[in-house]
Amino acid sequence: MELTKTGEEYLKAIYLLSEENEEIRVTDIAEKLNKTKATVNYNVANLTEMGLIEHETYGNIHLTEEGKKRGRKILEAYDIVYLFLNGILEIEASKAEKEANKMKATLDDETLNKLARYTHKTLGLYSLDCGYDLNKESCRACARRKNTK
């Protein structure tokens, strides 16, 4: 089963919520995404079936290791596109957020890798001459570490 754009949206929300709080419930996701509990339950069931989260009915939701890995990658891809739109094209922040969510789902990894290298080099944040690869956890961690310098 392939992760859909909606699935990515939910996984990203769960990943972000897990960074803030260990206990995540359907209600938390519904509030964050402004969705009904029924809609959230449907999508949570899909993510559970894919092995990206663990969820007991009426219980807390936890990311699996694969879910954490995919959630970080989705967030990194979003950040790359957002930074390009806002930092280089100077698109207003709220519009850049919406556009980044739409665009990242349509770009393949090769394009995102090239966009990351271009964006970070253009903004002078750090050099990605290492051959940055969005699929490698070490590259994503390296990028975040260098970005904070």
DSSP file (Angstrom, degrees, kcal/mol; ACC not computed):
  #  RESIDUE AA STRUCTURE BP1 BP2  ACC     N-H-->O    O-->H-N    N-H-->O    O-->H-N    TCO  KAPPA ALPHA  PHI   PSI    X-CA   Y-CA   Z-CA
    1    1 A M              0   0    0      0, 0.0     2,-0.3     0, 0.0     0, 0.0   0.000 360.0 360.0 360.0 127.3    0.0    0.0    0.0
    2    2 A E        -     0   0    0      1,-0.1     2,-0.5     0, 0.0     5,-0.1  -0.620 360.0-111.0 -87.9 143.6    1.4    3.4   -1.1
    3    3 A L        -     0   0    0     -2,-0.3    -1,-0.1     4,-0.1     2,-0.0  -0.631  37.1-148.2 -75.7 121.1    1.3    6.4    1.2
    4    4 A T     >  -     0   0    0     -2,-0.5     4,-2.5     1,-0.1     5,-0.2  -0.245  29.1-100.1 -81.9 173.4   -1.1    8.9   -0.3
    5    5 A K  H  > S+     0   0    0      2,-0.2     4,-2.1     1,-0.2     5,-0.1   0.901 127.8  49.0 -59.7 -41.3   -0.9   12.7   -0.1
    6    6 A T  H  > S+     0   0    0      2,-0.2     4,-2.3     1,-0.2    -1,-0.2   0.911 109.2  52.2 -65.0 -42.2   -3.6   12.5    2.7
    7    7 A G  H  > S+     0   0    0      1,-0.2     4,-2.8     2,-0.2    -2,-0.2   0.897 108.7  50.7 -59.9 -41.1   -1.6    9.8    4.4
    8    8 A E  H  X S+     0   0    0     -4,-2.5     4,-2.8     2,-0.2    -1,-0.2   0.906 108.0  53.1 -62.4 -41.7    1.5   12.0    4.3
    9    9 A E  H  X S+     0   0    0     -4,-2.1     4,-2.0     1,-0.2    -2,-0.2   0.921 113.2  43.2 -59.8 -44.8   -0.5   14.9    5.8
   10   10 A Y  H  X S+     0   0    0     -4,-2.3     4,-2.7     2,-0.2     5,-0.2   0.911 113.5  50.3 -68.6 -43.1   -1.6   12.7    8.7
   11   11 A L  H  X S+     0   0    0     -4,-2.8     4,-2.6     1,-0.2    -2,-0.2   0.904 111.0  49.6 -63.6 -40.2    1.8   11.1    9.3
   12   12 A K  H  X S+     0   0    0     -4,-2.8     4,-2.6     2,-0.2    -1,-0.2   0.922 111.7  48.9 -62.6 -44.0    3.4   14.6    9.3
   13   13 A A  H  X S+     0   0    0     -4,-2.0     4,-2.6    -5,-0.2    -2,-0.2   0.915 112.9  47.1 -62.8 -43.2    0.8   15.8   11.8
   14   14 A I  H  X S+     0   0    0     -4,-2.7     4,-2.4     2,-0.2    -1,-0.2   0.907 111.5  51.6 -65.4 -41.1    1.3   12.8   14.1
   15   15 A Y  H  X S+     0   0    0     -4,-2.6     4,-1.2    -5,-0.2    -2,-0.2   0.940 112.2  45.8 -60.4 -47.3    5.1   13.2   13.8
   16   16 A L  H  X S+     0   0    0     -4,-2.6     4,-0.8     1,-0.2     3,-0.4   0.901 112.9  49.9 -64.0 -41.4    4.8   16.8   14.9
   17   17 A L  H >X S+     0   0    0     -4,-2.6     4,-2.4     1,-0.2     3,-0.7   0.874 106.5  56.1 -63.8 -36.5    2.5   16.0   17.7
   18   18 A S  H 3< S+     0   0    0     -4,-2.4    -1,-0.2     1,-0.2    -2,-0.2   0.774 101.3  57.9 -68.4 -24.6    4.8   13.3   18.9
   19   19 A E  H 3< S+     0   0    0     -4,-1.2    -1,-0.2    -3,-0.4    -2,-0.2   0.784 115.0  37.3 -71.4 -27.1    7.6   15.9   19.1
   20   20 A E  H << S+     0   0    0     -4,-0.8     2,-0.3    -3,-0.7    -2,-0.2   0.777 128.9  13.5 -92.7 -32.0    5.4   17.9   21.5
   21   21 A N     <  -     0   0    0     -4,-2.4    -1,-0.3    -5,-0.1     3,-0.0  -0.999  53.5-143.2-152.9 139.3    3.7   15.1   23.5
   22   22 A E  S    S+     0   0    0     -2,-0.3     2,-0.8     1,-0.1    -1,-0.1   0.824  91.7  65.8 -72.3 -31.9    4.1   11.4   24.1
   23   23 A E        +     0   0    0     -6,-0.1     2,-0.5    37,-0.1    -1,-0.1  -0.830  64.8 176.2-100.6 111.6    0.4   10.8   24.3
   24   24 A I  B     -A   61   0A   0     -2,-0.8    37,-2.6    37,-0.6     2,-0.3  -0.950   4.4-175.5-116.1 131.8   -1.4   11.4   21.0
   25   25 A R    >>  -     0   0    0     -2,-0.5     4,-1.6    35,-0.2     3,-0.5  -0.792  41.9-104.3-121.0 165.4   -5.1   10.8   20.6
   26   26 A V  H 3> S+     0   0    0     33,-0.4     4,-2.6    -2,-0.3     5,-0.2   0.878 120.8  58.4 -54.2 -40.2   -7.5   11.0   17.7
   27   27 A T  H 3> S+     0   0    0      1,-0.2     4,-2.3     2,-0.2    -1,-0.2   0.880 102.3  53.4 -59.7 -39.8   -8.9   14.2   19.1
   28   28 A D  H <> S+     0   0    0     -3,-0.5     4,-2.3     2,-0.2    -1,-0.2   0.915 111.6  44.9 -62.7 -43.1   -5.4   15.8   19.0
   29   29 A I  H  X S+     0   0    0     -4,-1.6     4,-2.6     2,-0.2     5,-0.2   0.912 111.1  53.5 -67.6 -42.6   -5.0   15.0   15.3
   30   30 A A  H  X>S+     0   0    0     -4,-2.6     5,-1.9     1,-0.2     4,-1.0   0.905 111.6  45.6 -59.2 -42.3   -8.6   16.1   14.6
   31   31 A E  H  <5S+     0   0    0     -4,-2.3     3,-0.2     3,-0.2    -1,-0.2   0.920 113.3  49.1 -66.9 -43.9   -7.9   19.5   16.2
   32   32 A K  H  <5S+     0   0    0     -4,-2.3    -2,-0.2     1,-0.2    -1,-0.2   0.899 122.6  32.2 -63.5 -41.0   -4.5   19.9   14.5
   33   33 A L  H  <5S-     0   0    0     -4,-2.6    -1,-0.2    -5,-0.1    -2,-0.2   0.461 104.6-123.9 -97.1  -1.9   -5.8   19.1   11.0
   34   34 A N  T  <5 +     0   0    0     -4,-1.0     2,-0.3    -3,-0.2    -3,-0.2   0.945  66.1 134.6  56.4  50.9   -9.3   20.6   11.5
   35   35 A K      < -     0   0    0     -5,-1.9    -1,-0.2    -6,-0.2     2,-0.1  -0.810  60.1 -97.6-123.3 163.8  -10.9   17.2   10.6
   36   36 A T     >  -     0   0    0     -2,-0.3     4,-2.2     1,-0.1     5,-0.2  -0.436  31.9-117.0 -77.1 158.1  -13.7   15.2   12.1
   37   37 A K  H  > S+     0   0    0      1,-0.2     4,-3.0     2,-0.2     5,-0.2   0.862 115.7  56.6 -62.9 -35.4  -12.9   12.3   14.4
   38   38 A A  H  > S+     0   0    0      2,-0.2     4,-2.0     1,-0.2    -1,-0.2   0.920 108.3  46.3 -62.9 -43.6  -14.5    9.9   12.0
   39   39 A T  H  > S+     0   0    0      2,-0.2     4,-2.1     1,-0.2    -2,-0.2   0.912 113.7  48.8 -64.4 -43.1  -12.2   11.1    9.2
   40   40 A V  H  X S+     0   0    0     -4,-2.2     4,-3.0     1,-0.2     5,-0.2   0.927 109.2  52.8 -63.1 -45.1   -9.2   10.8   11.5
   41   41 A N  H  X S+     0   0    0     -4,-3.0     4,-2.2     1,-0.2    -1,-0.2   0.895 108.3  51.1 -57.9 -41.5  -10.1    7.3   12.6
   42   42 A Y  H  X S+     0   0    0     -4,-2.0     4,-1.6     2,-0.2    -1,-0.2   0.937 114.7  42.0 -60.6 -48.0  -10.3    6.2    9.0
   43   43 A N  H  X S+     0   0    0     -4,-2.1     4,-2.2     1,-0.2    -2,-0.2   0.843 111.6  54.7 -71.9 -33.9   -6.9    7.6    8.1
   44   44 A V  H  X S+     0   0    0     -4,-3.0     4,-2.3     2,-0.2    -1,-0.2   0.897 106.3  53.2 -63.3 -40.2   -5.4    6.3   11.4
   45   45 A A  H  X S+     0   0    0     -4,-2.2     4,-2.5    -5,-0.2    -2,-0.2   0.904 108.5  50.0 -61.8 -40.8   -6.6    2.8   10.5
   46   46 A N  H  X S+     0   0    0     -4,-1.6     4,-1.6     2,-0.2    -2,-0.2   0.925 111.6  47.1 -63.1 -44.5   -4.9    3.1    7.1
   47   47 A L  H  <>S+     0   0    0     -4,-2.2     5,-2.4     2,-0.2     6,-1.0   0.852 111.9  51.3 -66.5 -34.0   -1.6    4.2    8.7
   48   48 A T  H ><5S+     0   0    0     -4,-2.3     3,-1.4     1,-0.2    -2,-0.2   0.925 108.2  51.4 -66.2 -44.8   -1.9    1.4   11.2
   49   49 A E  H 3<5S+     0   0    0     -4,-2.5    -2,-0.2     1,-0.3    -1,-0.2   0.828 107.8  53.4 -60.9 -32.8   -2.4   -1.1    8.4
   50   50 A M  T 3<5S-     0   0    0     -4,-1.6    -1,-0.3    -5,-0.2    -2,-0.2   0.552 115.4-117.7 -79.7  -7.8    0.7    0.2    6.7
   51   51 A G  T < 5S+     0   0    0     -3,-1.4    16,-0.4    -4,-0.3    15,-0.3   0.700  83.8 116.1  80.2  19.6    2.7   -0.4    9.9
   52   52 A L  S   <S+     0   0    0     -5,-2.4    12,-2.2    -6,-0.2     2,-0.3   0.708  78.5  19.6 -93.2 -23.3    3.5    3.3   10.3
   53   53 A I  E     -B   63   0A   0     -6,-1.0     2,-0.4    10,-0.3    10,-0.2  -0.940  66.1-135.7-139.0 163.0    1.7    3.8   13.6
   54   54 A E  E     +B   62   0A   0      8,-3.1     8,-2.5    -2,-0.3     2,-0.3  -0.984  30.7 168.3-118.3 133.6    0.3    1.7   16.4
   55   55 A H  E     -B   61   0A   0     -2,-0.4     2,-0.4     6,-0.2     6,-0.2  -0.954  22.0-159.9-151.1 125.4   -3.1    2.5   17.7
   56   56 A E    >   -     0   0    0      4,-0.9     3,-3.1    -2,-0.3    -2,-0.0  -0.852  48.6 -87.5 -98.9 141.7   -5.5    0.7   20.0
   57   57 A T  T 3  S+     0   0    0     -2,-0.4     3,-0.1     1,-0.3    -1,-0.1  -0.222 114.2   0.8 -51.0 129.4   -9.2    1.7   19.8
   58   58 A Y  T 3  S+     0   0    0      1,-0.2    -1,-0.3    -3,-0.0     2,-0.1   0.580 119.0 104.2  64.1  13.2   -9.8    4.7   22.1
   59   59 A G  S <  S-     0   0    0     -3,-3.1   -33,-0.4     1,-0.2    -1,-0.2  -0.418  78.3 -67.9-111.3-172.3   -6.1    4.6   23.0
   60   60 A N        -     0   0    0     -2,-0.1    -4,-0.9   -35,-0.1     2,-0.4  -0.311  41.2-128.7 -75.6 160.5   -3.0    6.5   22.3
   61   61 A I  E     -AB  24  55A   0    -37,-2.6   -37,-0.6    -6,-0.2     2,-0.4  -0.937  25.3-175.8-113.1 132.2   -1.3    6.6   18.9
   62   62 A H  E     - B   0  54A   0     -8,-2.5    -8,-3.1    -2,-0.4     2,-0.2  -0.986  24.1-122.6-130.1 139.4    2.4    5.9   18.6
   63   63 A L  E     - B   0  53A   0     -2,-0.4   -10,-0.3   -10,-0.2     2,-0.1  -0.562  23.8-135.5 -74.5 140.6    4.7    6.0   15.6
   64   64 A T     >  -     0   0    0    -12,-2.2     4,-2.6    -2,-0.2     5,-0.2  -0.372  34.7 -97.5 -80.2 173.7    6.6    2.9   14.7
   65   65 A E  H  > S+     0   0    0      1,-0.2     4,-2.3     2,-0.2     5,-0.2   0.922 129.9  48.2 -59.8 -42.5   10.3    3.2   13.8
   66   66 A E  H  > S+     0   0    0    -15,-0.3     4,-2.7     1,-0.2     5,-0.2   0.889 110.1  52.7 -64.0 -38.5    9.3    3.1   10.1
   67   67 A G  H  > S+     0   0    0    -16,-0.4     4,-2.6     2,-0.2    -2,-0.2   0.894 109.1  49.0 -63.3 -40.9    6.6    5.8   10.8
   68   68 A K  H  X S+     0   0    0     -4,-2.6     4,-2.5     2,-0.2    -2,-0.2   0.922 112.3  48.5 -63.1 -43.9    9.2    8.0   12.5
   69   69 A K  H  X S+     0   0    0     -4,-2.3     4,-1.9     1,-0.2    -2,-0.2   0.930 115.3  43.1 -63.5 -46.1   11.6    7.6    9.6
   70   70 A R  H  X S+     0   0    0     -4,-2.7     4,-2.5     2,-0.2    -1,-0.2   0.879 112.6  54.1 -68.1 -37.4    8.9    8.4    7.0
   71   71 A G  H  X S+     0   0    0     -4,-2.6     4,-2.3    -5,-0.2    -2,-0.2   0.912 108.8  48.1 -62.7 -43.5    7.6   11.3    9.2
   72   72 A R  H  X S+     0   0    0     -4,-2.5     4,-2.5     2,-0.2    -1,-0.2   0.899 111.9  50.2 -62.9 -40.5   11.0   12.9    9.4
   73   73 A K  H  X S+     0   0    0     -4,-1.9     4,-2.5     2,-0.2    -2,-0.2   0.915 110.5  49.0 -65.2 -42.6   11.5   12.5    5.6
   74   74 A I  H  X S+     0   0    0     -4,-2.5     4,-2.3     2,-0.2    -2,-0.2   0.924 113.0  47.7 -61.9 -44.7    8.1   14.1    4.9
   75   75 A L  H  X S+     0   0    0     -4,-2.3     4,-2.6     2,-0.2    -2,-0.2   0.902 111.4  50.5 -64.0 -41.8    8.8   17.0    7.2
   76   76 A E  H  X S+     0   0    0     -4,-2.5     4,-2.3     2,-0.2    -2,-0.2   0.916 110.3  49.7 -62.6 -43.9   12.3   17.5    5.6
   77   77 A A  H  X S+     0   0    0     -4,-2.5     4,-2.1     1,-0.2    -2,-0.2   0.921 111.9  48.4 -61.7 -43.8   10.8   17.5    2.1
   78   78 A Y  H  X S+     0   0    0     -4,-2.3     4,-3.0     1,-0.2     5,-0.2   0.931 110.5  51.7 -60.0 -46.2    8.2   20.1    3.2
   79   79 A D  H  X S+     0   0    0     -4,-2.6     4,-2.7     1,-0.2     5,-0.2   0.887 107.9  52.2 -60.0 -40.7   10.9   22.2    4.9
   80   80 A I  H  X S+     0   0    0     -4,-2.3     4,-2.0     2,-0.2    -1,-0.2   0.951 114.0  41.8 -60.7 -50.4   13.0   22.2    1.7
   81   81 A V  H  X S+     0   0    0     -4,-2.1     4,-2.6     2,-0.2    -2,-0.2   0.914 115.2  50.6 -66.1 -42.7   10.1   23.4   -0.5
   82   82 A Y  H  X S+     0   0    0     -4,-3.0     4,-3.2     1,-0.2     5,-0.5   0.929 109.8  50.3 -60.2 -45.8    8.9   25.9    2.1
   83   83 A L  H  X>S+     0   0    0     -4,-2.7     4,-2.2    -5,-0.2     5,-0.7   0.887 111.3  49.1 -61.5 -40.0   12.4   27.4    2.4
   84   84 A F  I  X>S+     0   0    0     -4,-2.0     5,-2.2    -5,-0.2     4,-1.4   0.949 115.9  42.3 -62.8 -49.4   12.7   27.7   -1.4
   85   85 A L  I  <5S+     0   0    0     -4,-2.6     6,-2.5     3,-0.2    -2,-0.2   0.927 127.2  30.0 -65.5 -46.1    9.3   29.4   -1.7
   86   86 A N  I  <5S+     0   0    0     -4,-3.2     4,-0.2     4,-0.2    -3,-0.2   0.912 127.0  38.6 -82.2 -45.1    9.6   31.7    1.3
   87   87 A G  I  <5S+     0   0    0     -4,-2.2    -3,-0.2    -5,-0.5    -2,-0.2   0.836 131.2  21.0 -80.0 -34.1   13.4   32.3    1.5
   88   88 A I  I  <<S+     0   0    0     -4,-1.4    -3,-0.2    -5,-0.7    -4,-0.1   0.860 132.9  35.0-102.0 -50.1   14.2   32.6   -2.2
   89   89 A L  S   <S-     0   0    0     -5,-2.2    -3,-0.2    -6,-0.1    -4,-0.1   0.597  97.2-135.8 -82.3  -9.1   11.0   33.5   -4.0
   90   90 A E        +     0   0    0     -6,-0.3     2,-0.3    -4,-0.2    -4,-0.2   0.841  39.1 168.9  57.7  38.8    9.9   35.6   -1.0
   91   91 A I        -     0   0    0     -6,-2.5    -1,-0.2     1,-0.1     5,-0.1  -0.648  47.9 -91.1 -78.7 137.6    6.4   34.2   -1.1
   92   92 A E     >  -     0   0    0     -2,-0.3     4,-2.8     1,-0.1     3,-0.3  -0.150  39.9-113.5 -52.5 142.8    4.4   35.3    2.1
   93   93 A A  H  > S+     0   0    0      1,-0.2     4,-2.3     2,-0.2     5,-0.2   0.848 110.9  46.6 -53.3 -49.5    4.8   32.7    4.8
   94   94 A S  H  > S+     0   0    0      1,-0.2     4,-1.7     2,-0.2    -1,-0.2   0.888 116.3  45.6 -66.8 -36.7    1.2   31.4    5.1
   95   95 A K  H  > S+     0   0    0     -3,-0.3     4,-2.7     2,-0.2    -1,-0.2   0.900 111.3  53.0 -69.8 -39.7    0.9   31.1    1.3
   96   96 A A  H  X S+     0   0    0     -4,-2.8     4,-2.6     1,-0.2    -2,-0.2   0.874 106.8  53.8 -62.1 -37.4    4.3   29.4    1.1
   97   97 A E  H  X S+     0   0    0     -4,-2.3     4,-1.9    -5,-0.2    -1,-0.2   0.941 111.7  43.8 -60.8 -48.6    3.1   26.9    3.8
   98   98 A K  H  X S+     0   0    0     -4,-1.7     4,-1.6     1,-0.2    -2,-0.2   0.923 116.3  46.6 -64.0 -45.2    0.1   25.9    1.7
   99   99 A E  H  X S+     0   0    0     -4,-2.7     4,-3.1     1,-0.2     5,-0.2   0.885 108.9  54.9 -66.3 -38.8    2.0   25.7   -1.5
  100  100 A A  H  X S+     0   0    0     -4,-2.6     4,-2.4     1,-0.2     5,-0.2   0.896 105.9  52.9 -62.2 -40.3    4.8   23.7    0.1
  101  101 A N  H  X S+     0   0    0     -4,-1.9     4,-0.6     1,-0.2    -1,-0.2   0.896 114.7  41.7 -61.7 -39.8    2.3   21.1    1.3
  102  102 A K  H  < S+     0   0    0     -4,-1.6     4,-0.4    -5,-0.1     3,-0.4   0.933 117.8  45.3 -71.7 -46.3    0.9   20.8   -2.3
  103  103 A M  H >X S+     0   0    0     -4,-3.1     3,-1.7     1,-0.2     4,-1.1   0.884 102.8  60.6 -70.0 -41.3    4.2   20.8   -4.1
  104  104 A K  H 3< S+     0   0    0     -4,-2.4     3,-0.3     1,-0.3    -1,-0.2   0.817 100.0  57.5 -60.7 -30.1    6.2   18.4   -1.9
  105  105 A A  T 3< S+     0   0    0     -4,-0.6    -1,-0.3    -3,-0.4    -2,-0.2   0.710 109.0  45.5 -73.0 -19.1    3.8   15.6   -2.6
  106  106 A T  T <4 S+     0   0    0     -3,-1.7     2,-0.3    -4,-0.4    -1,-0.2   0.597  95.0  88.1-100.3 -12.1    4.3   15.9   -6.4
  107  107 A L  S  < S-     0   0    0     -4,-1.1     2,-0.1    -3,-0.3     0, 0.0  -0.679  71.3-133.9 -90.1 138.8    8.1   16.1   -6.4
  108  108 A D     >  -     0   0    0     -2,-0.3     4,-2.4     1,-0.1     5,-0.2  -0.392  29.8-100.9 -84.4 170.9   10.3   13.0   -6.6
  109  109 A D  H  > S+     0   0    0      1,-0.2     4,-2.6     2,-0.2    25,-0.3   0.858 120.0  55.1 -61.5 -38.4   13.3   12.5   -4.4
  110  110 A E  H  > S+     0   0    0      2,-0.2     4,-2.1     1,-0.2    -1,-0.2   0.927 110.8  45.5 -61.8 -44.2   15.8   13.4   -7.1
  111  111 A T  H  > S+     0   0    0      1,-0.2     4,-2.7     2,-0.2    -2,-0.2   0.917 112.7  50.6 -64.6 -43.8   14.1   16.8   -7.6
  112  112 A L  H  X S+     0   0    0     -4,-2.4     4,-2.5     2,-0.2    -2,-0.2   0.890 108.9  52.2 -62.2 -39.4   13.8   17.4   -3.9
  113  113 A N  H  X S+     0   0    0     -4,-2.6     4,-2.3     2,-0.2    -1,-0.2   0.930 112.3  44.7 -62.1 -45.5   17.6   16.6   -3.4
  114  114 A K  H  X S+     0   0    0     -4,-2.1     4,-2.5     1,-0.2    -2,-0.2   0.896 113.0  51.3 -65.6 -39.9   18.5   19.1   -6.2
  115  115 A L  H  X S+     0   0    0     -4,-2.7     4,-2.9     2,-0.2     5,-0.2   0.892 109.2  51.5 -64.0 -39.2   16.1   21.7   -4.7
  116  116 A A  H  X S+     0   0    0     -4,-2.5     4,-2.5     2,-0.2     5,-0.3   0.940 111.2  46.3 -62.4 -48.2   17.7   21.3   -1.3
  117  117 A R  H  X S+     0   0    0     -4,-2.3     4,-2.0     1,-0.2     5,-0.2   0.929 116.5  45.1 -61.5 -45.2   21.2   21.8   -2.6
  118  118 A Y  H  X S+     0   0    0     -4,-2.5     4,-2.9     2,-0.2     5,-0.2   0.941 114.5  47.8 -63.7 -48.5   20.2   24.8   -4.6
  119  119 A T  H  X S+     0   0    0     -4,-2.9     4,-2.3     1,-0.2     6,-0.2   0.933 115.1  43.3 -60.8 -49.5   18.1   26.4   -1.8
  120  120 A H  H  <>S+     0   0    0     -4,-2.5     5,-1.9    -5,-0.2     6,-0.8   0.867 116.3  47.7 -68.5 -35.7   20.7   26.0    0.9
  121  121 A K  H ><5S+     0   0    0     -4,-2.0     3,-0.7    -5,-0.3    -2,-0.2   0.925 112.7  49.1 -68.6 -44.2   23.5   27.1   -1.3
  122  122 A T  H 3<5S+     0   0    0     -4,-2.9    -2,-0.2     1,-0.3    -1,-0.2   0.888 113.9  45.3 -62.9 -40.4   21.6   30.2   -2.6
  123  123 A L  T 3<5S-     0   0    0     -4,-2.3    -1,-0.3    -5,-0.2    -2,-0.2   0.532 108.4-126.7 -82.5  -5.0   20.6   31.2    0.9
  124  124 A G  T < 5 +     0   0    0     -3,-0.7    -3,-0.2    -4,-0.4     3,-0.1   0.766  67.4 134.0  68.4  25.2   24.2   30.6    2.2
  125  125 A L  S   <S-     0   0    0     -5,-1.9     2,-0.3     1,-0.3    -4,-0.1   0.927  75.6 -46.0 -74.1 -44.2   23.0   28.4    5.0
  126  126 A Y        -     0   0    0     -6,-0.8     2,-0.4    23,-0.0    -1,-0.3  -0.949  61.2 -87.6-176.5 166.2   25.6   25.7    4.3
  127  127 A S        -     0   0    0     -2,-0.3     3,-0.2    -3,-0.1   -10,-0.1  -0.724  22.7-170.9 -90.1 134.4   27.2   23.7    1.6
  128  128 A L    >>  +     0   0    0     -2,-0.4     3,-1.3   -11,-0.2     4,-1.0  -0.187  44.0 129.4-112.1  38.5   25.5   20.5    0.5
  129  129 A D  T 34  +     0   0    0      1,-0.3    -1,-0.1     2,-0.2    -2,-0.0   0.535  51.2  87.3 -69.1  -4.2   28.4   19.4   -1.7
  130  130 A C  T 34 S-     0   0    0     -3,-0.2    -1,-0.3     1,-0.1    -2,-0.1   0.514 115.4 -99.7 -73.5  -3.3   28.4   16.1    0.1
  131  131 A G  T <4  -     0   0    0     -3,-1.3    -2,-0.2     1,-0.1    -1,-0.1   0.865  46.4-140.0  84.3  39.7   25.8   14.8   -2.5
  132  132 A Y     <  -     0   0    0     -4,-1.0     2,-0.4   -19,-0.1   -15,-0.1   0.088  20.3-168.8 -34.6 134.3   22.8   15.4   -0.2
  133  133 A D    >   -     0   0    0      3,-0.2     3,-2.1     1,-0.1     6,-0.3  -0.956  19.6-151.5-136.6 115.4   20.2   12.6   -0.4
  134  134 A L  T 3  S+     0   0    0     -2,-0.4     6,-0.1   -25,-0.3    -1,-0.1   0.739  96.1  61.3 -55.7 -26.9   16.8   13.1    1.2
  135  135 A N  T 3  S+     0   0    0     -3,-0.1     2,-0.6     4,-0.0    -1,-0.3   0.599  87.4  83.9 -80.7 -10.7   16.5    9.3    1.7
  136  136 A K    X>  -     0   0    0     -3,-2.1     4,-2.0     1,-0.2     3,-0.5  -0.837  66.2-154.1 -99.0 120.6   19.6    9.1    4.0
  137  137 A E  H 3> S+     0   0    0     -2,-0.6     4,-2.6     1,-0.2     5,-0.2   0.870  96.3  58.5 -56.9 -37.7   18.9    9.9    7.6
  138  138 A S  H 3> S+     0   0    0      1,-0.2     4,-2.4     2,-0.2    -1,-0.2   0.876 105.3  49.3 -63.4 -36.6   22.6   11.0    8.0
  139  139 A C  H <> S+     0   0    0     -3,-0.5     4,-2.7    -6,-0.3    -1,-0.2   0.920 111.6  48.0 -67.5 -43.0   22.1   13.7    5.3
  140  140 A R  H  X S+     0   0    0     -4,-2.0     4,-2.1    -7,-0.3    -2,-0.2   0.908 114.6  46.1 -65.0 -40.1   18.9   15.0    6.9
  141  141 A A  H  X S+     0   0    0     -4,-2.6     4,-2.4     2,-0.2    -1,-0.2   0.895 112.6  50.7 -68.0 -39.6   20.6   15.1   10.3
  142  142 A C  H  X S+     0   0    0     -4,-2.4     4,-2.7    -5,-0.2     5,-0.3   0.916 109.7  50.8 -62.3 -44.3   23.7   16.8    8.8
  143  143 A A  H  X S+     0   0    0     -4,-2.7     4,-2.1     1,-0.2    -2,-0.2   0.919 112.1  46.3 -61.7 -44.8   21.6   19.4    7.0
  144  144 A R  H  X S+     0   0    0     -4,-2.1     4,-1.1     2,-0.2    -1,-0.2   0.916 113.3  49.7 -64.6 -42.0   19.7   20.3   10.3
  145  145 A R  H >< S+     0   0    0     -4,-2.4     3,-0.5     1,-0.2     4,-0.3   0.927 114.4  43.4 -64.1 -45.8   23.0   20.4   12.2
  146  146 A K  H >< S+     0   0    0     -4,-2.7     3,-1.1     1,-0.2    -1,-0.2   0.832 107.6  61.3 -69.7 -31.7   24.7   22.7    9.7
  147  147 A N  H 3< S+     0   0    0     -4,-2.1    -1,-0.2    -5,-0.3    -2,-0.2   0.784 100.7  54.0 -64.8 -27.4   21.6   24.8    9.4
  148  148 A T  T <<        0   0    0     -4,-1.1    -1,-0.2    -3,-0.5    -2,-0.2   0.531 360.0 360.0 -87.2  -5.2   21.8   25.7   13.1
  149  149 A K    <         0   0    0     -3,-1.1    -1,-0.2    -4,-0.3    -2,-0.1   0.499 360.0 360.0 -73.4 360.0   25.4   27.0   12.9
